Amino acid sequence: MFWVTPFFAQKLEPFQLYTKNGTKVSYKTLVRDCSRQDVVLFGEFHNNSIVHWLQLQLMKDLSQKRALIFGLEMFERDQQMVLNQYLNNEINQKRFDTITRFWNNYKTDYHPMVSFAKDKNIPVIATNVPRKYASLLYKQGEESLMKLSDDEKQWIAPLPFPYDASLPAYQEMLKMFDDPTHANPNFPKAQAIKDATMAYSITENWKQGQLFYHIQGSYHSNNYEGIFWYLKKYNSNLKVLTISVVEVEDVSKFNKEDKNLADYIFYIPSDMIKTY
């Protein structure tokens, strides 16, 4: 006697795109909406391979519709000169790789986007604050930044910078301490100086009629906080669209807790291959 087990082919979906209200939409809709903005903030998980591929595809598609400026968290503002030399072919790839501070996953995850921008003559902006200054703020407070030389301050958002410690994202960071009574209030503020500097870099380099396409960790823009909040402080007239990603077991079902996380939300399978 033979038992026949029915086989149902699973529909494999590498992602599903939703609006902030949980409505399924097409990638084409995302491209069309992004192309109407001044700034697009694409929040990522740094090690998710499909997200980096999506970022590159969106960049390619937007470049067909608008004049782009490309900015990324992964380069700090004091790296701009070397970055420009590479983009302008004043130094070759080998020299660029030798003298530049890269994230460990730069070659696999971010180089393809920078390379595309270079090929298409799209300006690339190093938007982040140098890490040493965020560390200094964490250890010694904003007053320590005020004492820096003018040459050093040029790499940081104008000081003193606006800061709202009550924002949920910054409040959540304080909860990371085992003993909240000993939580260092400079911890979320060190995060905020990154958000502020990236937002300031965007407003400083954005030009009327162009679209500034920026990538950053999703926590830098989720819930319309972080960079988004600072962009509205520095230039309230900017039209800003946010994108975020969520890793889930079933991309076909939207979770109500993700409502208003961003204007558009990519659901990605939780077992998606990671780059590190």
TAQUIRA-V34386 format. One record per pair of residues at least 6 apart in sequence whose C-alpha atoms are under 6 Angstrom apart, sorted by the first residue. I is the first residue (numbers start at 0). GAP is how many residues later the second one is. Records with the same first field share a line. If there is no record, write none. Layout:
I: GAP + GAP
This chain:
14: 252 + 253
15: 235 + 250 + 251
16: 7 + 8 + 248 + 249
17: 6 + 7 + 246 + 247
18: 244 + 245
19: 239 + 240 + 242 + 243 + 244
20: 238
21: 232
36: 202
37: 173 + 200 + 201
38: 172 + 173 + 174 + 201
39: 173 + 200 + 201 + 202
40: 173 + 174 + 201
41: 173 + 201
42: 172 + 173 + 174 + 175 + 200 + 201
43: 173 + 174
46: 227 + 228 + 229
47: 226
48: 225 + 226
51: 57
55: 57
66: 143
67: 142 + 143 + 144
68: 53 + 54 + 143
69: 54 + 142 + 143 + 144
70: 53 + 54 + 143
71: 142 + 143
72: 54 + 55 + 143
74: 51
75: 50 + 51 + 52 + 53 + 54
76: 49 + 50 + 51 + 52 + 78
79: 46
84: 6
86: 31
126: 71 + 74
127: 70
128: 27 + 65 + 68
133: 56
136: 53
137: 48 + 49 + 52
155: 41
156: 40 + 43
169: 18
172: 15
173: 9
176: 6
194: 31 + 32
195: 34
198: 28 + 31 + 32
217: 26
219: 6 + 7
220: 6 + 7
221: 39
222: 38 + 39
241: 20 + 21
242: 19 + 20 + 21 + 22
243: 18 + 21
244: 20 + 21 + 22
245: 21
246: 20 + 21 + 22 + 23
247: 21 + 22
248: 20 + 21
250: 16
